[in-house]
Amino acid sequence: MARFYRYKLPPWARQCLFVFERILLPITIFQLIRTLLIPTTFDVLLLGVLIGLLIAFYLEWI
């Protein structure tokens, strides 16, 4: 399996990745509050994907 190195990306792609990493936590918190208030299947699935992305960024898989 090939390892993904974010620093080998072009500068514009690396910048987009850093911005996405910074805005992911507030979006996840908002989605958590929304899911707790009005839970739908889509909200639960979206929250799961967002939490998975947060874990991937935290463990530096991405």
Biotite code that builds the C-alpha atoms (Angstrom):
import biotite.structure as struc

atoms = struc.array([
    struc.Atom([0.000, 0.000, 0.000], chain_id="A", res_id=1, res_name="MET", atom_name="CA", element="C"),
    struc.Atom([1.385, 3.373, -1.014], chain_id="A", res_id=2, res_name="ALA", atom_name="CA", element="C"),
    struc.Atom([1.754, 5.898, 1.779], chain_id="A", res_id=3, res_name="ARG", atom_name="CA", element="C"),
    struc.Atom([0.051, 9.250, 1.302], chain_id="A", res_id=4, res_name="PHE", atom_name="CA", element="C"),
    struc.Atom([2.411, 12.185, 1.913], chain_id="A", res_id=5, res_name="TYR", atom_name="CA", element="C"),
    struc.Atom([0.582, 15.491, 2.126], chain_id="A", res_id=6, res_name="ARG", atom_name="CA", element="C"),
    struc.Atom([3.808, 17.444, 1.719], chain_id="A", res_id=7, res_name="TYR", atom_name="CA", element="C"),
    struc.Atom([4.391, 15.999, -1.763], chain_id="A", res_id=8, res_name="LYS", atom_name="CA", element="C"),
    struc.Atom([1.159, 17.580, -2.988], chain_id="A", res_id=9, res_name="LEU", atom_name="CA", element="C"),
    struc.Atom([1.152, 20.772, -5.049], chain_id="A", res_id=10, res_name="PRO", atom_name="CA", element="C"),
    struc.Atom([1.017, 23.923, -2.874], chain_id="A", res_id=11, res_name="PRO", atom_name="CA", element="C"),
    struc.Atom([-2.600, 24.722, -3.789], chain_id="A", res_id=12, res_name="TRP", atom_name="CA", element="C"),
    struc.Atom([-3.783, 21.192, -2.911], chain_id="A", res_id=13, res_name="ALA", atom_name="CA", element="C"),
    struc.Atom([-1.825, 21.203, 0.337], chain_id="A", res_id=14, res_name="ARG", atom_name="CA", element="C"),
    struc.Atom([-3.389, 24.553, 1.282], chain_id="A", res_id=15, res_name="GLN", atom_name="CA", element="C"),
    struc.Atom([-6.891, 23.201, 0.556], chain_id="A", res_id=16, res_name="CYS", atom_name="CA", element="C"),
    struc.Atom([-6.156, 20.184, 2.755], chain_id="A", res_id=17, res_name="LEU", atom_name="CA", element="C"),
    struc.Atom([-4.981, 22.397, 5.642], chain_id="A", res_id=18, res_name="PHE", atom_name="CA", element="C"),
    struc.Atom([-8.077, 24.620, 5.361], chain_id="A", res_id=19, res_name="VAL", atom_name="CA", element="C"),
    struc.Atom([-10.372, 21.579, 5.290], chain_id="A", res_id=20, res_name="PHE", atom_name="CA", element="C"),
    struc.Atom([-8.615, 20.175, 8.352], chain_id="A", res_id=21, res_name="GLU", atom_name="CA", element="C"),
    struc.Atom([-9.193, 23.442, 10.267], chain_id="A", res_id=22, res_name="ARG", atom_name="CA", element="C"),
    struc.Atom([-12.903, 23.804, 9.434], chain_id="A", res_id=23, res_name="ILE", atom_name="CA", element="C"),
    struc.Atom([-13.726, 20.134, 10.023], chain_id="A", res_id=24, res_name="LEU", atom_name="CA", element="C"),
    struc.Atom([-14.059, 20.367, 13.823], chain_id="A", res_id=25, res_name="LEU", atom_name="CA", element="C"),
    struc.Atom([-16.605, 23.245, 13.907], chain_id="A", res_id=26, res_name="PRO", atom_name="CA", element="C"),
    struc.Atom([-18.660, 21.556, 11.184], chain_id="A", res_id=27, res_name="ILE", atom_name="CA", element="C"),
    struc.Atom([-18.613, 18.287, 13.151], chain_id="A", res_id=28, res_name="THR", atom_name="CA", element="C"),
    struc.Atom([-19.713, 20.030, 16.361], chain_id="A", res_id=29, res_name="ILE", atom_name="CA", element="C"),
    struc.Atom([-22.563, 21.739, 14.505], chain_id="A", res_id=30, res_name="PHE", atom_name="CA", element="C"),
    struc.Atom([-23.608, 18.420, 12.964], chain_id="A", res_id=31, res_name="GLN", atom_name="CA", element="C"),
    struc.Atom([-23.508, 16.729, 16.385], chain_id="A", res_id=32, res_name="LEU", atom_name="CA", element="C"),
    struc.Atom([-25.848, 19.359, 17.844], chain_id="A", res_id=33, res_name="ILE", atom_name="CA", element="C"),
    struc.Atom([-28.147, 19.093, 14.835], chain_id="A", res_id=34, res_name="ARG", atom_name="CA", element="C"),
    struc.Atom([-28.191, 15.287, 15.075], chain_id="A", res_id=35, res_name="THR", atom_name="CA", element="C"),
    struc.Atom([-29.036, 15.408, 18.780], chain_id="A", res_id=36, res_name="LEU", atom_name="CA", element="C"),
    struc.Atom([-31.947, 17.812, 18.172], chain_id="A", res_id=37, res_name="LEU", atom_name="CA", element="C"),
    struc.Atom([-33.454, 16.379, 14.970], chain_id="A", res_id=38, res_name="ILE", atom_name="CA", element="C"),
    struc.Atom([-31.978, 12.951, 14.223], chain_id="A", res_id=39, res_name="PRO", atom_name="CA", element="C"),
    struc.Atom([-32.465, 11.602, 10.715], chain_id="A", res_id=40, res_name="THR", atom_name="CA", element="C"),
    struc.Atom([-30.682, 8.761, 8.961], chain_id="A", res_id=41, res_name="THR", atom_name="CA", element="C"),
    struc.Atom([-28.751, 11.170, 6.753], chain_id="A", res_id=42, res_name="PHE", atom_name="CA", element="C"),
    struc.Atom([-27.619, 13.245, 9.755], chain_id="A", res_id=43, res_name="ASP", atom_name="CA", element="C"),
    struc.Atom([-26.345, 10.176, 11.591], chain_id="A", res_id=44, res_name="VAL", atom_name="CA", element="C"),
    struc.Atom([-24.458, 8.935, 8.520], chain_id="A", res_id=45, res_name="LEU", atom_name="CA", element="C"),
    struc.Atom([-22.978, 12.382, 7.865], chain_id="A", res_id=46, res_name="LEU", atom_name="CA", element="C"),
    struc.Atom([-21.873, 12.660, 11.496], chain_id="A", res_id=47, res_name="LEU", atom_name="CA", element="C"),
    struc.Atom([-20.201, 9.249, 11.226], chain_id="A", res_id=48, res_name="GLY", atom_name="CA", element="C"),
    struc.Atom([-18.299, 10.306, 8.107], chain_id="A", res_id=49, res_name="VAL", atom_name="CA", element="C"),
    struc.Atom([-17.213, 13.570, 9.733], chain_id="A", res_id=50, res_name="LEU", atom_name="CA", element="C"),
    struc.Atom([-16.022, 11.790, 12.877], chain_id="A", res_id=51, res_name="ILE", atom_name="CA", element="C"),
    struc.Atom([-14.143, 9.293, 10.706], chain_id="A", res_id=52, res_name="GLY", atom_name="CA", element="C"),
    struc.Atom([-12.424, 12.157, 8.871], chain_id="A", res_id=53, res_name="LEU", atom_name="CA", element="C"),
    struc.Atom([-11.521, 13.812, 12.177], chain_id="A", res_id=54, res_name="LEU", atom_name="CA", element="C"),
    struc.Atom([-9.948, 10.585, 13.415], chain_id="A", res_id=55, res_name="ILE", atom_name="CA", element="C"),
    struc.Atom([-8.063, 10.155, 10.132], chain_id="A", res_id=56, res_name="ALA", atom_name="CA", element="C"),
    struc.Atom([-6.641, 13.674, 10.367], chain_id="A", res_id=57, res_name="PHE", atom_name="CA", element="C"),
    struc.Atom([-5.813, 13.252, 14.067], chain_id="A", res_id=58, res_name="TYR", atom_name="CA", element="C"),
    struc.Atom([-3.940, 9.991, 13.460], chain_id="A", res_id=59, res_name="LEU", atom_name="CA", element="C"),
    struc.Atom([-2.328, 11.565, 10.367], chain_id="A", res_id=60, res_name="GLU", atom_name="CA", element="C"),
    struc.Atom([-3.698, 8.961, 7.970], chain_id="A", res_id=61, res_name="TRP", atom_name="CA", element="C"),
    struc.Atom([-4.538, 11.818, 5.632], chain_id="A", res_id=62, res_name="ILE", atom_name="CA", element="C"),
])
